[in-house]
Amino acid sequence: CLAFGKEKTMELTDLGFDGWFEQRAASVLDVGQGMARVTAVDRGGFLIRSRGAEQYAELAGKLRFETEAAMDLPCVGDWVCAQWPASEGPVLIHAVVPRKTHLRRKRASTGEFQMLASNIDVAFIVQGCDYDFNMDRLERYLLMAAEGQTEARIVLSKTDMVSSVELEQRV
């Protein structure tokens, strides 16, 4: 962040950390660890952000091998307990703070849940009004948000592609 040409230190509250997370983090945060938020997940590697810049992180062995379900591993939006190395090497993620909200879907192949995101306040569901409009898909997304205690907002796009009568029906 820049403030009048000077680099500003980002606080955890700027990333969404509040009393709710602080209370739950107390039970999983160990000495020598700090809080960070997951900003990206890619094939077992993670980008996390704390007070400084984004950094690459990996799962600590205990978390990697003792986690039974994939949906319990960190996903985008999670708050994690991380340990920064004394010298070179990746940051290690030791624990995931309990989630306040989430978006997840079932995998068609296994029926297991796949986490899409967590700890978000509002999910914007964008649906085109053109030929691709699908009420069943919209209902699935609304249900997904409701099950994860996430507020959903519907955004209708391509409203100029349909007549006013069709638009009124879709609304």
C-alpha positions as a Markdown table, in Angstrom:
| # | Residue | x | y | z |
|---|---|---|---|---|
| 1 | Cys | 0.0 | 0.0 | 0.0 |
| 2 | Leu | 1.2 | 3.5 | -0.7 |
| 3 | Ala | 0.1 | 6.5 | 1.3 |
| 4 | Phe | 1.3 | 9.8 | -0.2 |
| 5 | Gly | 4.3 | 8.2 | -1.8 |
| 6 | Lys | 5.4 | 6.3 | 1.4 |
| 7 | Glu | 4.9 | 2.6 | 1.9 |
| 8 | Lys | 2.2 | 1.8 | 4.5 |
| 9 | Thr | 2.4 | -1.2 | 6.7 |
| 10 | Met | -0.8 | -3.3 | 6.2 |
| 11 | Glu | -2.5 | -4.3 | 9.4 |
| 12 | Leu | -4.3 | -7.6 | 9.8 |
| 13 | Thr | -7.6 | -5.7 | 10.3 |
| 14 | Asp | -7.0 | -4.3 | 6.7 |
| 15 | Leu | -7.2 | -7.9 | 5.6 |
| 16 | Gly | -10.4 | -8.7 | 7.5 |
| 17 | Phe | -9.0 | -10.0 | 10.8 |
| 18 | Asp | -11.4 | -9.1 | 13.6 |
| 19 | Gly | -12.3 | -10.1 | 17.1 |
| 20 | Trp | -14.2 | -13.2 | 15.9 |
| 21 | Phe | -11.0 | -14.6 | 14.2 |
| 22 | Glu | -8.8 | -13.5 | 17.0 |
| 23 | Gln | -10.8 | -15.4 | 19.6 |
| 24 | Arg | -10.7 | -18.6 | 17.5 |
| 25 | Ala | -7.0 | -18.2 | 16.5 |
| 26 | Ala | -6.0 | -18.2 | 20.2 |
| 27 | Ser | -6.6 | -22.0 | 20.4 |
| 28 | Val | -4.5 | -22.9 | 17.4 |
| 29 | Leu | -1.7 | -20.3 | 17.3 |
| 30 | Asp | 1.6 | -21.5 | 18.8 |
| 31 | Val | 4.6 | -19.5 | 20.0 |
| 32 | Gly | 6.8 | -18.4 | 17.1 |
| 33 | Gln | 3.8 | -18.3 | 14.7 |
| 34 | Gly | 1.9 | -15.4 | 13.2 |
| 35 | Met | -1.4 | -14.9 | 11.5 |
| 36 | Ala | -1.7 | -14.6 | 7.7 |
| 37 | Arg | -4.5 | -14.8 | 5.1 |
| 38 | Val | -4.4 | -17.1 | 2.1 |
| 39 | Thr | -4.7 | -15.2 | -1.1 |
| 40 | Ala | -4.1 | -18.0 | -3.7 |
| 41 | Val | -3.8 | -21.8 | -3.8 |
| 42 | Asp | -2.0 | -23.6 | -6.5 |
| 43 | Arg | -1.1 | -27.4 | -6.4 |
| 44 | Gly | -0.2 | -27.5 | -2.8 |
| 45 | Gly | 1.5 | -24.2 | -2.7 |
| 46 | Phe | 0.0 | -21.1 | -1.2 |
| 47 | Leu | 0.4 | -17.3 | -1.4 |
| 48 | Ile | -0.3 | -15.7 | 2.0 |
| 49 | Arg | -0.4 | -12.1 | 3.1 |
| 50 | Ser | 0.4 | -10.8 | 6.6 |
| 51 | Arg | 1.6 | -7.4 | 7.5 |
| 52 | Gly | 4.2 | -7.4 | 4.8 |
| 53 | Ala | 4.0 | -8.5 | 1.2 |
| 54 | Glu | 2.6 | -11.7 | -0.2 |
| 55 | Gln | 4.8 | -14.7 | 0.4 |
| 56 | Tyr | 5.0 | -18.3 | -0.8 |
| 57 | Ala | 4.0 | -20.9 | 1.8 |
| 58 | Glu | 3.8 | -24.6 | 2.1 |
| 59 | Leu | 2.0 | -26.9 | 4.6 |
| 60 | Ala | 3.9 | -28.1 | 7.6 |
| 61 | Gly | 4.3 | -31.9 | 7.7 |
| 62 | Lys | 1.9 | -32.4 | 10.6 |
| 63 | Leu | -0.9 | -30.4 | 8.9 |
| 64 | Arg | -0.3 | -32.1 | 5.6 |
| 65 | Phe | -0.3 | -35.7 | 6.9 |
| 66 | Glu | -2.9 | -35.4 | 9.7 |
| 67 | Thr | -5.6 | -33.6 | 7.8 |
| 68 | Glu | -8.2 | -36.2 | 6.8 |
| 69 | Ala | -10.4 | -34.3 | 4.3 |
| 70 | Ala | -9.2 | -32.0 | 1.6 |
| 71 | Met | -11.8 | -29.4 | 2.5 |
| 72 | Asp | -10.0 | -29.0 | 5.9 |
| 73 | Leu | -6.8 | -27.8 | 4.1 |
| 74 | Pro | -6.3 | -24.0 | 3.6 |
| 75 | Cys | -8.3 | -22.3 | 0.8 |
| 76 | Val | -8.5 | -18.7 | -0.5 |
| 77 | Gly | -9.7 | -16.5 | 2.3 |
| 78 | Asp | -8.6 | -18.7 | 5.2 |
| 79 | Trp | -6.7 | -17.3 | 8.2 |
| 80 | Val | -3.7 | -19.5 | 8.9 |
| 81 | Cys | -1.1 | -19.8 | 11.6 |
| 82 | Ala | 2.2 | -19.5 | 9.8 |
| 83 | Gln | 5.9 | -19.7 | 10.8 |
| 84 | Trp | 8.5 | -17.6 | 8.9 |
| 85 | Pro | 11.9 | -19.3 | 8.4 |
| 86 | Ala | 14.9 | -18.0 | 10.3 |
| 87 | Ser | 16.9 | -18.2 | 7.1 |
| 88 | Glu | 15.9 | -19.1 | 3.5 |
| 89 | Gly | 13.0 | -21.4 | 2.8 |
| 90 | Pro | 9.2 | -21.3 | 2.5 |
| 91 | Val | 6.9 | -20.0 | 5.2 |
| 92 | Leu | 5.2 | -23.0 | 6.8 |
| 93 | Ile | 1.4 | -23.2 | 7.5 |
| 94 | His | 0.7 | -25.1 | 10.8 |
| 95 | Ala | -3.0 | -24.6 | 11.3 |
| 96 | Val | -6.2 | -23.2 | 9.8 |
| 97 | Val | -8.3 | -20.9 | 12.0 |
| 98 | Pro | -12.0 | -22.0 | 12.0 |
| 99 | Arg | -14.0 | -20.5 | 9.1 |
| 100 | Lys | -16.8 | -17.9 | 9.6 |
| 101 | Thr | -18.3 | -18.4 | 6.1 |
| 102 | His | -17.5 | -20.5 | 3.1 |
| 103 | Leu | -18.3 | -21.3 | -0.5 |
| 104 | Arg | -17.9 | -25.0 | -1.5 |
| 105 | Arg | -19.2 | -27.4 | -4.1 |
| 106 | Lys | -19.5 | -31.1 | -4.5 |
| 107 | Arg | -17.1 | -32.8 | -6.9 |
| 108 | Ala | -19.0 | -34.7 | -9.5 |
| 109 | Ser | -16.4 | -37.5 | -9.6 |
| 110 | Thr | -16.2 | -38.3 | -5.8 |
| 111 | Gly | -19.1 | -36.5 | -4.2 |
| 112 | Glu | -16.6 | -34.9 | -1.7 |
| 113 | Phe | -16.8 | -31.2 | -1.0 |
| 114 | Gln | -14.3 | -28.8 | -2.6 |
| 115 | Met | -13.6 | -25.5 | -0.9 |
| 116 | Leu | -13.8 | -22.5 | -3.3 |
| 117 | Ala | -13.3 | -19.7 | -0.8 |
| 118 | Ser | -13.8 | -18.9 | 2.9 |
| 119 | Asn | -14.4 | -15.9 | 5.2 |
| 120 | Ile | -16.1 | -13.7 | 2.7 |
| 121 | Asp | -18.9 | -11.4 | 3.5 |
| 122 | Val | -20.7 | -11.2 | 0.1 |
| 123 | Ala | -20.7 | -13.4 | -3.0 |
| 124 | Phe | -21.7 | -11.7 | -6.2 |
| 125 | Ile | -23.4 | -14.2 | -8.5 |
| 126 | Val | -23.2 | -12.9 | -12.1 |
| 127 | Gln | -25.7 | -14.3 | -14.5 |
| 128 | Gly | -26.1 | -13.3 | -18.1 |
| 129 | Cys | -29.6 | -12.6 | -19.4 |
| 130 | Asp | -28.8 | -13.9 | -22.9 |
| 131 | Tyr | -29.1 | -17.5 | -24.1 |
| 132 | Asp | -27.0 | -18.8 | -21.3 |
| 133 | Phe | -29.4 | -17.7 | -18.5 |
| 134 | Asn | -30.1 | -20.8 | -16.3 |
| 135 | Met | -32.4 | -20.6 | -13.3 |
| 136 | Asp | -31.3 | -24.0 | -12.0 |
| 137 | Arg | -27.7 | -22.9 | -11.9 |
| 138 | Leu | -28.6 | -19.6 | -10.2 |
| 139 | Glu | -30.5 | -21.6 | -7.6 |
| 140 | Arg | -27.5 | -23.9 | -7.0 |
| 141 | Tyr | -25.3 | -20.9 | -6.5 |
| 142 | Leu | -27.8 | -19.2 | -4.1 |
| 143 | Leu | -28.0 | -22.5 | -2.1 |
| 144 | Met | -24.2 | -22.8 | -2.0 |
| 145 | Ala | -24.0 | -19.3 | -0.6 |
| 146 | Ala | -26.8 | -19.9 | 2.0 |
| 147 | Glu | -25.2 | -23.2 | 3.2 |
| 148 | Gly | -21.9 | -21.3 | 3.8 |
| 149 | Gln | -23.6 | -18.4 | 5.7 |
| 150 | Thr | -22.5 | -16.1 | 2.9 |
| 151 | Glu | -24.7 | -13.2 | 1.8 |
| 152 | Ala | -25.5 | -13.5 | -1.9 |
| 153 | Arg | -26.1 | -10.7 | -4.4 |
| 154 | Ile | -27.4 | -11.4 | -7.9 |
| 155 | Val | -26.0 | -9.3 | -10.7 |
| 156 | Leu | -27.7 | -9.6 | -14.1 |
| 157 | Ser | -25.6 | -8.8 | -17.1 |
| 158 | Lys | -26.3 | -8.6 | -20.8 |
| 159 | Thr | -29.7 | -7.1 | -20.2 |
| 160 | Asp | -29.5 | -5.3 | -23.5 |
| 161 | Met | -29.5 | -8.8 | -25.3 |
| 162 | Val | -33.1 | -9.6 | -24.4 |
| 163 | Ser | -36.4 | -7.9 | -24.8 |
| 164 | Ser | -38.0 | -6.0 | -21.9 |
| 165 | Val | -40.5 | -8.8 | -21.5 |
| 166 | Glu | -37.8 | -11.5 | -21.2 |
| 167 | Leu | -35.8 | -9.3 | -18.8 |
| 168 | Glu | -38.9 | -8.8 | -16.6 |
| 169 | Gln | -39.4 | -12.6 | -16.5 |
| 170 | Arg | -35.8 | -13.2 | -15.5 |
| 171 | Val | -35.9 | -10.6 | -12.8 |
